């Protein structure tokens, strides 16, 4: 009797599963970009993004 091991035994979630979990709860992304010359800041850009999802319950509308 031979036993074959499955090639997909890893328990790592797929990218779609990971994005579904993150977007289900919401994600806040922040970042700073600084352009400087000779240790003098010339340009500073601050970025912020809030990403979330809205789930609609079925059967709630009349």
Backbone as CSV, one residue per row, in Angstrom:
resi,resn,N_x,N_y,N_z,CA_x,CA_y,CA_z,C_x,C_y,C_z
1,UNK,0.846,-1.183,0.000,0.000,0.000,0.000,0.884,1.237,0.000
2,UNK,0.634,2.168,-0.915,1.412,3.399,-0.989,0.559,4.573,-0.556
3,UNK,1.186,5.492,0.121,0.496,6.700,0.588,1.133,7.887,-0.098
4,UNK,0.315,8.705,-0.727,0.822,9.879,-1.421,0.558,11.108,-0.571
5,UNK,1.575,11.944,-0.427,1.432,13.191,0.330,0.871,14.263,-0.591
6,UNK,-0.005,15.058,-0.054,-0.595,16.145,-0.832,0.417,17.271,-0.977
7,UNK,0.453,17.884,-2.140,1.390,18.982,-2.380,0.919,20.271,-1.728
8,UNK,-0.348,20.351,-1.345,-0.891,21.573,-0.760,-1.177,21.381,0.728
9,UNK,-0.170,20.959,1.471,-0.348,20.738,2.902,-0.061,21.985,3.719
10,UNK,0.390,23.040,3.107,0.689,24.273,3.837,-0.605,24.905,4.344
11,UNK,-0.535,25.501,5.527,-1.722,26.119,6.112,-1.717,27.627,5.931
12,UNK,-0.887,28.130,5.049,-0.829,29.568,4.801,-2.070,30.004,4.028
13,UNK,-2.690,31.107,4.447,-3.872,31.576,3.704,-3.463,32.164,2.355
14,UNK,-4.367,32.090,1.408,-4.088,32.666,0.099,-4.199,34.190,0.183
15,UNK,-3.763,34.869,-0.835,-3.807,36.331,-0.872,-5.243,36.831,-0.803
16,UNK,-6.155,36.143,-1.458,-7.563,36.544,-1.443,-8.127,36.417,-0.030
17,UNK,-7.802,35.327,0.666,-8.268,35.147,2.045,-7.711,36.228,2.958
18,UNK,-6.447,36.551,2.783,-5.815,37.587,3.596,-6.456,38.954,3.359
19,UNK,-6.692,39.315,2.102,-7.339,40.587,1.795,-8.766,40.633,2.320
20,UNK,-9.480,39.517,2.253,-10.843,39.467,2.773,-10.860,39.703,4.270
21,UNK,-9.923,39.126,4.981,-9.846,39.333,6.431,-9.485,40.772,6.774
22,UNK,-8.521,41.335,6.058,-8.102,42.707,6.341,-9.197,43.708,6.017
23,UNK,-9.831,43.553,4.860,-10.851,44.510,4.450,-12.143,44.333,5.231
24,UNK,-12.379,43.163,5.775,-13.559,42.946,6.595,-13.522,43.775,7.868
25,UNK,-12.339,44.000,8.398,-12.179,44.779,9.622,-11.758,46.213,9.335
26,UNK,-11.148,46.450,8.212,-10.672,47.778,7.856,-9.165,47.884,8.012
27,UNK,-8.565,48.723,7.223,-7.124,48.900,7.228,-6.822,50.390,7.163
28,UNK,-5.847,50.837,7.936,-5.365,52.209,7.870,-3.922,52.154,7.407
29,UNK,-3.626,52.863,6.326,-2.280,52.897,5.766,-1.767,54.326,5.873
30,UNK,-0.602,54.500,6.473,0.007,55.825,6.570,1.446,55.744,6.091
31,UNK,1.947,56.870,5.619,3.329,56.912,5.160,3.818,58.334,5.026
32,UNK,5.101,58.501,5.121,5.750,59.805,4.957,6.815,59.694,3.880
33,UNK,6.860,60.704,3.011,7.902,60.798,1.997,8.605,62.129,2.201
34,UNK,9.925,62.072,2.369,10.693,63.290,2.598,11.811,63.357,1.565
35,UNK,11.881,64.478,0.853,12.968,64.727,-0.085,13.864,65.771,0.549
36,UNK,15.128,65.389,0.725,16.045,66.325,1.383,17.341,66.430,0.588
37,UNK,18.013,67.539,0.794,19.293,67.803,0.141,20.218,68.396,1.187
38,UNK,21.353,67.779,1.397,22.333,68.216,2.391,21.678,68.323,3.775
39,UNK,20.911,67.307,4.125,20.219,67.206,5.410,19.220,68.330,5.660
40,UNK,18.727,68.967,4.576,17.683,69.979,4.685,16.448,69.425,3.979
41,UNK,15.341,69.309,4.720,14.104,68.803,4.132,13.545,69.822,3.148
42,UNK,13.386,69.400,1.893,12.836,70.278,0.859,11.346,70.035,0.652
43,UNK,10.954,68.767,0.646,9.561,68.404,0.408,9.177,67.313,1.401
44,UNK,8.020,67.476,2.024,7.487,66.442,2.922,6.053,66.158,2.503
45,UNK,5.772,64.891,2.269,4.432,64.454,1.887,3.980,63.418,2.908
46,UNK,2.819,63.664,3.507,2.251,62.717,4.455,1.010,62.105,3.819
47,UNK,0.989,60.788,3.775,-0.091,60.065,3.130,-0.883,59.266,4.157
48,UNK,-2.184,59.273,4.027,-3.051,58.455,4.882,-4.186,57.905,4.038
49,UNK,-4.508,56.652,4.268,-5.632,56.026,3.561,-6.361,55.107,4.526
50,UNK,-7.666,55.161,4.482,-8.501,54.259,5.276,-9.284,53.408,4.288
51,UNK,-9.112,52.105,4.391,-9.774,51.182,3.482,-10.650,50.263,4.319
52,UNK,-11.905,50.166,3.949,-12.825,49.295,4.683,-13.874,48.763,3.747
53,UNK,-14.713,47.930,4.273,-15.778,47.372,3.456,-17.097,47.528,4.183
54,UNK,-18.155,47.558,3.406,-19.507,47.626,3.945,-20.226,46.388,3.457
55,UNK,-20.715,45.618,4.409,-21.431,44.400,4.035,-22.911,44.610,4.281
56,UNK,-23.698,44.295,3.286,-25.143,44.477,3.372,-25.776,43.129,3.683
57,UNK,-26.638,43.116,4.686,-27.335,41.894,5.049,-28.461,41.652,4.053
58,UNK,-28.601,40.431,3.603,-29.657,40.078,2.672,-30.972,39.931,3.422
59,UNK,-32.066,40.312,2.788,-33.382,40.149,3.375,-33.798,41.270,4.306
60,UNK,-33.018,42.329,4.399,-33.346,43.424,5.304,-34.272,44.447,4.650
61,UNK,-34.337,44.467,3.327,-35.150,45.451,2.619,-36.553,44.910,2.366
62,UNK,-37.545,45.770,2.448,-38.923,45.356,2.149,-39.300,45.726,0.743
